[in-house]
Amino acid sequence: MEKKKFQFTKIHKSVKGGLTQKGRDAYNRATGSNLKAPQPEGGKRRNSFCARMGGMKKDHNIDCRDNPEKRICKALKRWNC
């Protein structure tokens, strides 16, 4: 099975970081995925997300205190990481 390519547009991205509901729906339709809304209250998905994105933040040498407008910083804040 071949995966379809998908390009996010401005309406798909949330100003708070992450994707809007329209963005998640469009991505799910295009790729057959099952993206879900953020889970900031806790749980396995939150722990996994925080660990994964925290590692990306370190890999790309991003300091959220210096530049809190980066999308990764906004997403981590939205998920309460």
N, CA, C and O atoms as CSV, one atom per row, in Angstrom:
chain,resi,resn,atom,element,x,y,z
A,1,MET,N,N,0.840,-1.171,0.000
A,1,MET,CA,C,0.000,0.000,0.000
A,1,MET,C,C,0.890,1.241,0.000
A,1,MET,O,O,1.803,1.359,0.818
A,2,GLU,N,N,0.623,2.150,-0.907
A,2,GLU,CA,C,1.431,3.357,-1.041
A,2,GLU,C,C,0.809,4.501,-0.251
A,2,GLU,O,O,-0.388,4.766,-0.359
A,3,LYS,N,N,1.642,5.180,0.550
A,3,LYS,CA,C,1.137,6.313,1.330
A,3,LYS,C,C,0.985,7.527,0.434
A,3,LYS,O,O,1.821,7.782,-0.433
A,4,LYS,N,N,-0.083,8.270,0.650
A,4,LYS,CA,C,-0.297,9.500,-0.099
A,4,LYS,C,C,0.500,10.621,0.537
A,4,LYS,O,O,0.730,10.635,1.746
A,5,LYS,N,N,0.925,11.579,-0.312
A,5,LYS,CA,C,1.619,12.750,0.210
A,5,LYS,C,C,0.581,13.737,0.708
A,5,LYS,O,O,-0.515,13.839,0.158
A,6,PHE,N,N,0.939,14.457,1.749
A,6,PHE,CA,C,0.015,15.433,2.312
A,6,PHE,C,C,0.776,16.685,2.672
A,6,PHE,O,O,1.834,16.606,3.296
A,7,GLN,N,N,0.261,17.846,2.291
A,7,GLN,CA,C,0.881,19.130,2.593
A,7,GLN,C,C,-0.032,19.924,3.510
A,7,GLN,O,O,-1.185,20.184,3.165
A,8,PHE,N,N,0.475,20.313,4.682
A,8,PHE,CA,C,-0.315,21.121,5.605
A,8,PHE,C,C,-0.401,22.549,5.098
A,8,PHE,O,O,0.581,23.096,4.596
A,9,THR,N,N,-1.578,23.155,5.229
A,9,THR,CA,C,-1.748,24.557,4.875
A,9,THR,C,C,-1.968,25.362,6.148
A,9,THR,O,O,-2.002,24.815,7.250
A,10,LYS,N,N,-2.117,26.664,5.976
A,10,LYS,CA,C,-2.256,27.546,7.134
A,10,LYS,C,C,-3.492,27.205,7.971
A,10,LYS,O,O,-3.452,27.331,9.195
A,11,ILE,N,N,-4.596,26.772,7.334
A,11,ILE,CA,C,-5.809,26.460,8.095
A,11,ILE,C,C,-5.665,25.176,8.909
A,11,ILE,O,O,-6.441,24.931,9.833
A,12,HIS,N,N,-4.670,24.358,8.563
A,12,HIS,CA,C,-4.451,23.100,9.274
A,12,HIS,C,C,-3.624,23.289,10.542
A,12,HIS,O,O,-3.655,22.440,11.433
A,13,LYS,N,N,-2.882,24.397,10.630
A,13,LYS,CA,C,-1.980,24.620,11.754
A,13,LYS,C,C,-2.626,25.540,12.781
A,13,LYS,O,O,-3.226,26.554,12.428
A,14,SER,N,N,-2.500,25.184,14.032
A,14,SER,CA,C,-3.033,25.998,15.114
A,14,SER,C,C,-2.004,27.049,15.525
A,14,SER,O,O,-0.802,26.784,15.518
A,15,VAL,N,N,-2.474,28.233,15.880
A,15,VAL,CA,C,-1.545,29.269,16.347
A,15,VAL,C,C,-0.977,28.909,17.716
A,15,VAL,O,O,0.053,29.453,18.113
A,16,LYS,N,N,-1.620,28.016,18.437
A,16,LYS,CA,C,-1.139,27.556,19.740
A,16,LYS,C,C,-0.091,26.454,19.614
A,16,LYS,O,O,0.507,26.055,20.613
A,17,GLY,N,N,0.137,25.962,18.408
A,17,GLY,CA,C,1.053,24.844,18.174
A,17,GLY,C,C,0.257,23.587,17.907
A,17,GLY,O,O,-0.792,23.378,18.516
A,18,GLY,N,N,0.731,22.757,17.019
A,18,GLY,CA,C,0.013,21.541,16.672
A,18,GLY,C,C,-0.947,21.760,15.528
A,18,GLY,O,O,-0.794,22.699,14.747
A,19,LEU,N,N,-1.939,20.893,15.431
A,19,LEU,CA,C,-2.905,20.947,14.332
A,19,LEU,C,C,-4.289,21.294,14.844
A,19,LEU,O,O,-4.631,21.040,15.999
A,20,THR,N,N,-5.078,21.883,13.955
A,20,THR,CA,C,-6.481,22.127,14.262
A,20,THR,C,C,-7.262,20.850,13.999
A,20,THR,O,O,-6.716,19.889,13.458
A,21,GLN,N,N,-8.518,20.833,14.372
A,21,GLN,CA,C,-9.356,19.665,14.099
A,21,GLN,C,C,-9.468,19.445,12.595
A,21,GLN,O,O,-9.435,18.304,12.134
A,22,LYS,N,N,-9.599,20.535,11.818
A,22,LYS,CA,C,-9.644,20.416,10.355
A,22,LYS,C,C,-8.361,19.791,9.826
A,22,LYS,O,O,-8.397,18.966,8.913
A,23,GLY,N,N,-7.234,20.181,10.395
A,23,GLY,CA,C,-5.946,19.641,9.977
A,23,GLY,C,C,-5.835,18.156,10.261
A,23,GLY,O,O,-5.372,17.384,9.421
A,24,ARG,N,N,-6.267,17.760,11.460
A,24,ARG,CA,C,-6.242,16.327,11.804
A,24,ARG,C,C,-7.161,15.533,10.898
A,24,ARG,O,O,-6.797,14.449,10.441
A,25,ASP,N,N,-8.357,16.061,10.631
A,25,ASP,CA,C,-9.305,15.369,9.758
A,25,ASP,C,C,-8.757,15.228,8.337
A,25,ASP,O,O,-8.871,14.166,7.725
A,26,ALA,N,N,-8.165,16.301,7.817
A,26,ALA,CA,C,-7.615,16.274,6.457
A,26,ALA,C,C,-6.463,15.271,6.371
A,26,ALA,O,O,-6.371,14.517,5.401
A,27,TYR,N,N,-5.589,15.256,7.369
A,27,TYR,CA,C,-4.469,14.326,7.378
A,27,TYR,C,C,-4.966,12.883,7.469
A,27,TYR,O,O,-4.457,12.004,6.773
A,28,ASN,N,N,-5.952,12.643,8.320
A,28,ASN,CA,C,-6.502,11.297,8.473
A,28,ASN,C,C,-7.136,10.811,7.172
A,28,ASN,O,O,-6.966,9.651,6.795
A,29,ARG,N,N,-7.863,11.688,6.487
A,29,ARG,CA,C,-8.473,11.310,5.200
A,29,ARG,C,C,-7.413,11.001,4.160
A,29,ARG,O,O,-7.528,10.019,3.427
A,30,ALA,N,N,-6.374,11.836,4.088
A,30,ALA,CA,C,-5.360,11.696,3.053
A,30,ALA,C,C,-4.464,10.482,3.255
A,30,ALA,O,O,-4.048,9.859,2.278
A,31,THR,N,N,-4.161,10.135,4.496
A,31,THR,CA,C,-3.188,9.074,4.751
A,31,THR,C,C,-3.778,7.812,5.368
A,31,THR,O,O,-3.086,6.799,5.470
A,32,GLY,N,N,-5.037,7.855,5.779
A,32,GLY,CA,C,-5.626,6.694,6.437
A,32,GLY,C,C,-5.168,6.563,7.881
A,32,GLY,O,O,-5.318,5.502,8.485
A,33,SER,N,N,-4.617,7.622,8.433
A,33,SER,CA,C,-4.110,7.645,9.804
A,33,SER,C,C,-5.241,7.846,10.791
A,33,SER,O,O,-6.408,7.914,10.405
A,34,ASN,N,N,-4.894,7.941,12.077
A,34,ASN,CA,C,-5.890,8.197,13.113
A,34,ASN,C,C,-5.314,9.154,14.153
A,34,ASN,O,O,-5.187,8.808,15.327
A,35,LEU,N,N,-4.961,10.386,13.697
A,35,LEU,CA,C,-4.459,11.388,14.635
A,35,LEU,C,C,-5.569,11.807,15.573
A,35,LEU,O,O,-6.724,11.934,15.169
A,36,LYS,N,N,-5.214,12.022,16.828
A,36,LYS,CA,C,-6.198,12.420,17.832
A,36,LYS,C,C,-5.808,13.775,18.410
A,36,LYS,O,O,-4.687,14.245,18.216
A,37,ALA,N,N,-6.743,14.396,19.119
A,37,ALA,CA,C,-6.515,15.695,19.744
A,37,ALA,C,C,-5.492,15.554,20.883
A,37,ALA,O,O,-5.286,14.453,21.393
A,38,PRO,N,N,-4.849,16.667,21.284
A,38,PRO,CA,C,-3.901,16.603,22.402
A,38,PRO,C,C,-4.534,16.050,23.669
A,38,PRO,O,O,-5.741,16.163,23.883
A,39,GLN,N,N,-3.696,15.453,24.501
A,39,GLN,CA,C,-4.146,14.843,25.747
A,39,GLN,C,C,-3.367,15.479,26.913
A,39,GLN,O,O,-2.554,14.808,27.550
A,40,PRO,N,N,-3.614,16.778,27.193
A,40,PRO,CA,C,-2.811,17.458,28.206
A,40,PRO,C,C,-3.071,17.001,29.642
A,40,PRO,O,O,-2.261,17.283,30.525
A,41,GLU,N,N,-4.170,16.308,29.895
A,41,GLU,CA,C,-4.482,15.899,31.265
A,41,GLU,C,C,-3.663,14.705,31.723
A,41,GLU,O,O,-3.653,14.395,32.914
A,42,GLY,N,N,-2.980,14.034,30.820
A,42,GLY,CA,C,-2.101,12.928,31.195
A,42,GLY,C,C,-2.494,11.628,30.538
A,42,GLY,O,O,-3.552,11.526,29.916
A,43,GLY,N,N,-1.651,10.649,30.677
A,43,GLY,CA,C,-1.906,9.346,30.097
A,43,GLY,C,C,-0.723,8.884,29.261
A,43,GLY,O,O,0.284,9.584,29.154
A,44,LYS,N,N,-0.850,7.709,28.672
A,44,LYS,CA,C,0.241,7.119,27.900
A,44,LYS,C,C,0.594,7.954,26.669
A,44,LYS,O,O,1.772,8.122,26.352
A,45,ARG,N,N,-0.424,8.481,25.968
A,45,ARG,CA,C,-0.157,9.288,24.776
A,45,ARG,C,C,0.619,10.543,25.133
A,45,ARG,O,O,1.539,10.931,24.413
A,46,ARG,N,N,0.255,11.179,26.237
A,46,ARG,CA,C,0.941,12.400,26.658
A,46,ARG,C,C,2.390,12.099,27.010
A,46,ARG,O,O,3.296,12.819,26.589
A,47,ASN,N,N,2.612,11.045,27.776
A,47,ASN,CA,C,3.973,10.690,28.175
A,47,ASN,C,C,4.837,10.382,26.951
A,47,ASN,O,O,5.991,10.803,26.876
A,48,SER,N,N,4.276,9.655,26.005
A,48,SER,CA,C,5.008,9.312,24.792
A,48,SER,C,C,5.320,10.562,23.972
A,48,SER,O,O,6.437,10.725,23.482
A,49,PHE,N,N,4.328,11.443,23.823
A,49,PHE,CA,C,4.515,12.666,23.065
A,49,PHE,C,C,5.591,13.538,23.704
A,49,PHE,O,O,6.476,14.044,23.013
A,50,CYS,N,N,5.518,13.711,25.008
A,50,CYS,CA,C,6.480,14.572,25.706
A,50,CYS,C,C,7.899,14.024,25.577
A,50,CYS,O,O,8.841,14.791,25.382
A,51,ALA,N,N,8.057,12.740,25.681
A,51,ALA,CA,C,9.379,12.139,25.546
A,51,ALA,C,C,9.907,12.303,24.123
A,51,ALA,O,O,11.072,12.649,23.928
A,52,ARG,N,N,9.067,12.058,23.146
A,52,ARG,CA,C,9.472,12.151,21.744
A,52,ARG,C,C,9.825,13.595,21.361
A,52,ARG,O,O,10.876,13.838,20.768
A,53,MET,N,N,8.960,14.544,21.697
A,53,MET,CA,C,9.189,15.937,21.318
A,53,MET,C,C,10.312,16.563,22.147
A,53,MET,O,O,11.040,17.422,21.651
A,54,GLY,N,N,10.457,16.144,23.392
A,54,GLY,CA,C,11.572,16.625,24.196
A,54,GLY,C,C,12.895,16.209,23.588
A,54,GLY,O,O,13.859,16.974,23.601
A,55,GLY,N,N,12.943,15.003,23.055
A,55,GLY,CA,C,14.143,14.526,22.366
A,55,GLY,C,C,14.413,15.313,21.093
A,55,GLY,O,O,15.566,15.609,20.782
A,56,MET,N,N,13.361,15.654,20.353
A,56,MET,CA,C,13.533,16.454,19.137
A,56,MET,C,C,14.047,17.846,19.482
A,56,MET,O,O,14.873,18.413,18.766
A,57,LYS,N,N,13.549,18.383,20.580
A,57,LYS,CA,C,13.985,19.706,21.017
A,57,LYS,C,C,15.486,19.688,21.310
A,57,LYS,O,O,16.202,20.625,20.956
A,58,LYS,N,N,15.955,18.631,21.952
A,58,LYS,CA,C,17.385,18.502,22.242
A,58,LYS,C,C,18.190,18.275,20.965
A,58,LYS,O,O,19.256,18.866,20.791
A,59,ASP,N,N,17.683,17.417,20.065
A,59,ASP,CA,C,18.388,17.119,18.817
A,59,ASP,C,C,18.588,18.372,17.970
A,59,ASP,O,O,19.634,18.540,17.344
A,60,HIS,N,N,17.594,19.244,17.949
A,60,HIS,CA,C,17.654,20.453,17.124
A,60,HIS,C,C,18.173,21.662,17.903
A,60,HIS,O,O,18.179,22.782,17.394
A,61,ASN,N,N,18.608,21.422,19.145
A,61,ASN,CA,C,19.214,22.448,19.988
A,61,ASN,C,C,18.303,23.673,20.119
A,61,ASN,O,O,18.734,24.802,19.885
A,62,ILE,N,N,17.050,23.441,20.492
A,62,ILE,CA,C,16.066,24.508,20.649
A,62,ILE,C,C,15.893,24.821,22.134
A,62,ILE,O,O,15.657,23.930,22.950
A,63,ASP,N,N,16.016,26.102,22.463
A,63,ASP,CA,C,15.801,26.544,23.839
A,63,ASP,C,C,14.512,27.366,23.862
A,63,ASP,O,O,14.466,28.457,23.295
A,64,CYS,N,N,13.484,26.860,24.502
A,64,CYS,CA,C,12.171,27.515,24.506
A,64,CYS,C,C,12.169,28.801,25.332
A,64,CYS,O,O,11.281,29.636,25.160
A,65,ARG,N,N,13.138,28.976,26.219
A,65,ARG,CA,C,13.214,30.234,26.975
A,65,ARG,C,C,13.656,31.376,26.069
A,65,ARG,O,O,13.228,32.516,26.252
A,66,ASP,N,N,14.518,31.075,25.084
A,66,ASP,CA,C,15.003,32.096,24.157
A,66,ASP,C,C,14.003,32.386,23.044
A,66,ASP,O,O,13.850,33.533,22.625
A,67,ASN,N,N,13.325,31.351,22.568
A,67,ASN,CA,C,12.415,31.517,21.435
A,67,ASN,C,C,11.141,30.706,21.661
A,67,ASN,O,O,11.002,29.619,21.100
A,68,PRO,N,N,10.206,31.213,22.474
A,68,PRO,CA,C,8.984,30.453,22.767
A,68,PRO,C,C,8.001,30.386,21.599
A,68,PRO,O,O,6.986,29.695,21.691
A,69,GLU,N,N,8.287,31.097,20.496
A,69,GLU,CA,C,7.389,31.099,19.342
A,69,GLU,C,C,7.627,29.924,18.402
A,69,GLU,O,O,6.884,29.763,17.433
A,70,LYS,N,N,8.622,29.112,18.652
A,70,LYS,CA,C,8.846,27.914,17.834
A,70,LYS,C,C,7.663,26.972,18.014
A,70,LYS,O,O,7.114,26.856,19.110
A,71,ARG,N,N,7.272,26.295,16.927
A,71,ARG,CA,C,6.107,25.415,16.960
A,71,ARG,C,C,6.300,24.276,17.956
A,71,ARG,O,O,5.348,23.873,18.625
A,72,ILE,N,N,7.510,23.757,18.062
A,72,ILE,CA,C,7.755,22.660,19.000
A,72,ILE,C,C,7.543,23.134,20.437
A,72,ILE,O,O,7.026,22.386,21.267
A,73,CYS,N,N,7.939,24.371,20.733
A,73,CYS,CA,C,7.769,24.923,22.088
A,73,CYS,C,C,6.291,25.126,22.406
A,73,CYS,O,O,5.840,24.848,23.517
A,74,LYS,N,N,5.549,25.612,21.422
A,74,LYS,CA,C,4.113,25.811,21.610
A,74,LYS,C,C,3.400,24.478,21.842
A,74,LYS,O,O,2.522,24.373,22.699
A,75,ALA,N,N,3.789,23.465,21.069
A,75,ALA,CA,C,3.157,22.149,21.210
A,75,ALA,C,C,3.463,21.545,22.574
A,75,ALA,O,O,2.573,20.989,23.219
A,76,LEU,N,N,4.703,21.647,23.014
A,76,LEU,CA,C,5.059,21.115,24.333
A,76,LEU,C,C,4.303,21.838,25.432
A,76,LEU,O,O,3.887,21.214,26.408
A,77,LYS,N,N,4.120,23.133,25.292
A,77,LYS,CA,C,3.369,23.887,26.291
A,77,LYS,C,C,1.892,23.468,26.277
A,77,LYS,O,O,1.269,23.344,27.331
A,78,ARG,N,N,1.346,23.255,25.099
A,78,ARG,CA,C,-0.061,22.875,24.967
A,78,ARG,C,C,-0.331,21.499,25.585
A,78,ARG,O,O,-1.411,21.262,26.126
A,79,TRP,N,N,0.639,20.605,25.506
A,79,TRP,CA,C,0.501,19.261,26.064
A,79,TRP,C,C,0.917,19.208,27.538
A,79,TRP,O,O,0.890,18.137,28.144
A,80,ASN,N,N,1.299,20.342,28.119
A,80,ASN,CA,C,1.758,20.421,29.513
A,80,ASN,C,C,2.977,19.541,29.773
A,80,ASN,O,O,3.026,18.800,30.755
A,81,CYS,N,N,3.946,19.636,28.889
A,81,CYS,CA,C,5.179,18.844,29.036
A,81,CYS,C,C,6.214,19.602,29.840
A,81,CYS,O,O,7.312,19.094,30.067
